[in-house]
Amino acid sequence: MSEYQLYCFAQSGNAYRAALMLNLIGADWKPIWVDFFNAMVQRTPQFRTDVNEMGEAPVLVHDKKKLTQSGVILTYLAGRSGKFKPQGEEEELEALRWIIFDNQKVNGFLGPFRFLKNFAKPAGDPAVLAFLKGRIDGNLAIVNKRLTDRHFLLGNRPTIADVSMTGYLYYPADEFGFDIAKDYPAIGAWLGRMKALPGWKHPYELMPGYPLEKK
Ligand SMILES: N[C@@H](CCC(=O)N[C@@H](CS)C(=O)NCC(=O)O)C(=O)O
């Protein structure tokens, strides 16, 4: 049995953060596919009792531990591996600051936007999509500015803040209807640097369930 198991699915940028981290640190891990779209297992009472009371993927299983929230999972894996770990209190707080901003305002809006555009039945209300797009543009501009004079979010070295920020950013442009890497060149260049790290893989390669079987 692998050392780590990760409940995840290919279309989840939230789960991608954890899957990418496991691959980047060279962990011995296996995915456990969450049938999010058809069986919606994450919403079953059994999943909430046995796997995650919050009803979400990702969930990392390690020995007797079950960890949820990608930011917690990244912190745990950085602590165990020593890789992508912020050094000292100042960097730790700075990484946490960007992880929260990402979870709430960057990928926290991109995820629902992409869901409503590609997967929701009925499709998302155009007014809701327009609202989310406005927030996304504003927040991607903030990240773009941050990366204009830095190689990575905290400076010259990639940390868990960068791994977190990748969330939905490698999914194809046609799933968003706009090209993040082109529209935000500093983000585009940073995505290239993250992609060059040993162990990097695209979410559709790294996690099970792609292409999606629509029922
Ligand atoms: N902040 C959480 C977000 C997790 C999350 O929202 N996951 C989605 C999948 S991408 C989910 O499981 N949603 C539950 C549902 O819609 O039923 C994290 O980063 O782990």
The ligand as an ORCA input file, in Angstrom:
! r2SCAN-3c Opt
* xyz 0 1
  N     -10.918     25.170      0.649
  C     -11.103     23.786      0.276
  C     -12.047     23.692     -0.898
  C     -12.428     22.255     -1.221
  C     -13.600     22.183     -2.186
  O     -14.432     23.098     -2.298
  N     -13.677     21.065     -2.891
  C     -14.792     20.859     -3.804
  C     -14.321     20.055     -5.009
  S     -13.334     21.008     -6.104
  C     -15.853     20.011     -3.111
  O     -15.536     18.926     -2.673
  N     -17.106     20.518     -3.016
  C     -18.192     19.816     -2.404
  C     -19.480     19.855     -3.165
  O     -19.645     20.702     -4.043
  O     -20.328     19.003     -2.910
  C      -9.731     23.185     -0.058
  O      -8.880     23.939     -0.527
  O      -9.504     21.978      0.191
*
